[in-house]
Amino acid sequence: MDQTKILLDENEMPTQWYNILADLEVAPPLNPATKEPMKPEEMEPLFPKSLIAQEMSQERYIDIPQEVLEIYKLWRPSPLHRAHRLEKALGTPAKIYYKNESVSPAGSHKPNTAVAQAYYNMKAGTERITTETGAGQWGSALSLCCNYFDIECKVYMVRSSFYQKPYRKSLINLWGATVIPSPSTETQFGRKILEMYPETSGSLGIAISEAVEEAALNDNTKYALGSVLNHTSLHQTIIGLETMKQFDKTEDYPDIVIGCCGGGSNLAGVALPYIRDNIAGKTDTRIIAVEPSACPTLTSGNFEYDFGDMAQMTPLLKMYTLGSEFIPPAIHAGGLRYHGASPIISKLVADGLMEATSYHQVEIFDAAVTFARSEGIPPAPESSHAIKCAIDEALKCKETGEEKTIMFNLSGHGHFDMASYDKYFSGDLTND
Ligand SMILES: *Cc1c(COP(=O)(O)O)cnc(C)c1O
């Protein structure tokens, strides 16, 4: 029987990240006042110079610092699984693989960039980092990683998730950070929103505005973003680079690579190395982005310059967007409730180098249950979007008899999403 888990030794872990900006032209962020490309120094109130340099770098490979590699080794290289039992449950001739990013201490791919961001901030002497979090995964990842490097961390958590996911909040506290529901009374923008919409469920756009406002007003404080920006995608490429080395140990090569898309970082992480080879003409791998129908950025948004946040404080980013004022329904895949998608992912979709599709909430949970009852791991609702797409592609193979190799990124586990699963089982879960 073929392997079930394809593992790498620690010494086989990639030591460089892949920077797609060497191979893809992405429109620069614009200063909202002048409409000119942002100058590096204009971003310095929010980010350390080293990360700003990475954001704009055209170098194809960037060395991963030794101290970051050492933290990565606490859970990396992550396993690539062959989903034999899921294949059997579906009765498909397709081969299904998944990269398991749920094995990090925070339970998702997000620490891959949080470690790097905390490290470069530590090097730059940052004392405190503010951030936003949707479902709580980014907040917990950053809290974990600020703790490794002795940096204070404050998290603005989208209100609906703050109450839906109390244990994510506990985890953030466990690793030593402070967490408050957003909109909050601690910032000028939060107070304004609370006055206008006292009952709002909050949104990532609002929480970003609060975290940015606080960082901009305090010299010792920087801001960190868990997705969307080029440097977050860069750090996540460790996922796809590892996956490629793991496939080298099998007889297979993926025909289809699938990832769920919120801001686009786990998808970028798993897919960009494959897109590099597609662009070079070496391969013709299909890449599919999967998003919720309730927040259909790539499938229904416009590709244009827009703000990253609701207060319109961030630079303008050229991306697929539903509008920075869009407040998505409080669906359970909180990490996919963002009005935009990263400029890199957006450009890839616009250029036809990546496909995009969307699914409704109930069918996502159906897929999650099928996966959990065959493979065992309870998936995060976000990751279940990728699972649903992989299952659909595998069922197409069942009809045609094709033995395609399908790979998806399991971006995280759903241990903190049991209230959502309960709702699904009691029939209370709706499509939006
Ligand atoms: C945050 C998160 C996502 C969505 O973010 P991306 O930047 O699009 O990857 C997806 N899955 C999990 C488990 C997450 O925590």
The ligand as a MOL file (V3000), in Angstrom:
LIG
                    3D

  0  0  0     0  0            999 V3000
M  V30 BEGIN CTAB
M  V30 COUNTS 15 15 0 0 0
M  V30 BEGIN ATOM
M  V30 1 C -6.9440 32.8210 8.8980 0
M  V30 2 C -7.2520 31.5140 8.3490 0
M  V30 3 C -7.6080 31.3640 7.0070 0
M  V30 4 C -7.7710 32.5150 6.0690 0
M  V30 5 O -6.6590 33.3350 5.8980 0
M  V30 6 P -5.7970 33.3280 4.5870 0
M  V30 7 O -4.8870 34.4820 4.7390 0
M  V30 8 O -6.7150 33.4430 3.4190 0
M  V30 9 O -5.0620 32.0430 4.5860 0
M  V30 10 C -7.8410 30.0940 6.5440 0
M  V30 11 N -7.7620 29.0160 7.3540 0
M  V30 12 C -7.4260 29.1220 8.6440 0
M  V30 13 C -7.3750 27.8880 9.4900 0
M  V30 14 C -7.1540 30.3780 9.1840 0
M  V30 15 O -6.8080 30.4780 10.4530 0
M  V30 END ATOM
M  V30 BEGIN BOND
M  V30 1 1 1 2
M  V30 2 1 2 3
M  V30 3 2 2 14
M  V30 4 1 3 4
M  V30 5 2 3 10
M  V30 6 1 4 5
M  V30 7 1 5 6
M  V30 8 2 6 7
M  V30 9 1 6 8
M  V30 10 1 6 9
M  V30 11 1 10 11
M  V30 12 2 11 12
M  V30 13 1 12 13
M  V30 14 1 12 14
M  V30 15 1 14 15
M  V30 END BOND
M  V30 END CTAB
M  END
